[in-house]
Amino acid sequence: MGFSTDAIHSGQQPDPVTGAVITPIYQTSTYAQEELGKNKGYEYGRTHNLTRASMEKNIATLEKGKYGIAFASGLASTHALLSLVKAGDHIVCSDNVYGGTYRLFELVMKDYGLEFSWVNTSDLINIEKAIKNNTKMIYVETPTNPMLNLTDLKGVSEIAKKRSLISVCDNTFMSPYFQNPLTFGIDIVLHSSTKYINGHSDVIGGILVTSSDKIHERLRYIQNATGGVPSPFDCWLVMRSTKTLAVRMERHEKNAVQFAKFLNDSGIAKKVFYPGLSSHPQYELAKKQMRGFGGMISADFGDVQTAKKILKNVKIFTLGESLGGVESLISHPASMTHGSVPKEDREKLGITDSLVRFSVGIEDIEDLIDDVKNALK
Ligand SMILES: *Cc1c(COP(=O)(O)O)cnc(C)c1O
């Protein structure tokens, strides 16, 4: 099936009791058992919920995977993922991941005996070099937040397969509409469904998708054992949202391409980071592994004053963390999402104090461009 057909139908059958076209919100913590040892396959809400199962199936299909395992936030899914390794194990990570991922790994999980190497995964040699005898996982984010660097997913999966390592890709920025890491041989895809998948800035959620029976079995066990599951209502909202993912992503991208061109051609920004610009150093890789360029753009305005002026004066862009919603958001990575990354490390990555990140929404593009122009007046 095509993406939109899957988005609207996968995981969703009319409710067998009433024929309701939309999967109901099964807002229940427990289920009546017919007699001792006999039930309908549902015992307790943490373990089984049909609204959640429908949403998991829906997103798994969109990611070309067999199984989806949902959590109450993107970070809860990242945390659950780490249950696949144990104390003494080593993980090679992209050095420019989402700030919260860095915080979880470096400032929380390191204390539990996990070891992390942070390398620029845009160059696969760096991954090879970082692998040690105790390496168990390669964790990449592509494109990265906020610098929009890409990592070659096929290359990563080949390195991982050769050494029997688990490969993981955080695909939040592209959404399943523009990129499907599993099709390049990656073992697990991670999403903060808070972002494009839900897309309406009203849910916090996360999901892991895999086609491996073995990984699924373990993660399903972990989901129940650690219990960080999303509410039935949140699952329902996410499923409501995936129905329009294709049309939203098309519009996000159309706007972002125009917005990036405006920033670039007007000379307002010193440097624009967007994989859809032919000046992006990995433009060719972008065209190879993505079906579009997404809606995220970062721009370095050269001096802090200009950056602050834009951040303070825009009226349609909302200053705020997060991304991927229908409304445009603007943020300052150095003090917001990446505040917990030490300044020297930030600067090395290009996250200067004059860098501004735009999550280009689906409003009228002329209004978004005028918003920035007016902010600078
Ligand atoms: C937001 C985000 C996360 C964390 O997700 P939450 O839902 O906020 O817990 C992880 N990765 C990326 C790329 C993100 O943007």
Ligand as a Chemical Component Dictionary entry (heavy atoms), coordinates in Angstrom:
data_LIG
# 
_chem_comp.id                   LIG 
_chem_comp.type                 NON-POLYMER 
_chem_comp.pdbx_formal_charge   0 
_chem_comp.three_letter_code    LIG 
# 
loop_
_chem_comp_atom.comp_id 
_chem_comp_atom.atom_id 
_chem_comp_atom.alt_atom_id 
_chem_comp_atom.type_symbol 
_chem_comp_atom.charge 
_chem_comp_atom.model_Cartn_x 
_chem_comp_atom.model_Cartn_y 
_chem_comp_atom.model_Cartn_z 
_chem_comp_atom.pdbx_ordinal 
LIG C1 C1 C 0 12.165 15.687 21.333 1  
LIG C2 C2 C 0 13.133 14.705 20.862 2  
LIG C3 C3 C 0 13.435 13.566 21.615 3  
LIG C4 C4 C 0 12.834 13.312 22.982 4  
LIG O1 O1 O 0 11.454 13.117 22.908 5  
LIG P1 P1 P 0 10.410 13.522 24.060 6  
LIG O2 O2 O 0 9.117  13.111 23.479 7  
LIG O3 O3 O 0 10.542 15.005 24.267 8  
LIG O4 O4 O 0 10.791 12.771 25.281 9  
LIG C5 C5 C 0 14.342 12.664 21.079 10 
LIG N1 N1 N 0 14.929 12.872 19.895 11 
LIG C6 C6 C 0 14.671 13.964 19.155 12 
LIG C7 C7 C 0 15.358 14.145 17.843 13 
LIG C8 C8 C 0 13.774 14.925 19.607 14 
LIG O5 O5 O 0 13.540 16.010 18.875 15 
# 
loop_
_chem_comp_bond.comp_id 
_chem_comp_bond.atom_id_1 
_chem_comp_bond.atom_id_2 
_chem_comp_bond.value_order 
_chem_comp_bond.pdbx_ordinal 
LIG C1 C2 SING 1  
LIG C2 C3 SING 2  
LIG C2 C8 DOUB 3  
LIG C3 C4 SING 4  
LIG C3 C5 DOUB 5  
LIG C4 O1 SING 6  
LIG O1 P1 SING 7  
LIG P1 O2 DOUB 8  
LIG P1 O3 SING 9  
LIG P1 O4 SING 10 
LIG C5 N1 SING 11 
LIG N1 C6 DOUB 12 
LIG C6 C7 SING 13 
LIG C6 C8 SING 14 
LIG C8 O5 SING 15 
# 
